[in-house]
Amino acid sequence: MSDLIERVENHGWHEDDAPLVWEMRDEIKRLRDALTQITYGEGRYNTDQLTHAENTIEDMIGLAEAALEGDKE
């Protein structure tokens, strides 16, 4: 567990802050996992050139579709 997660958990938050603390902890974990995948060239960040290009194109298409959907609203 990272030092930041420990500091967040041990900060002395008020009990009403518990959901926020868990949300922050989960977000930190998701970011750490994503950075690890990127660093090691895993998953969508595979360093094989053809796989990487295909994943990039798929992601760009998804972003373009989402942007176009926003224009319809």
Residue pairs with C-beta under 8 A, 6 or more apart in sequence:
2 28
2 32
4 28
5 25
5 28
5 29
8 21
8 24
8 25
8 28
9 21
9 25
11 21
13 20
13 21
36 42
37 43
37 44
37 45
38 45
41 47
44 55
44 59
45 52
45 55
46 52
46 55
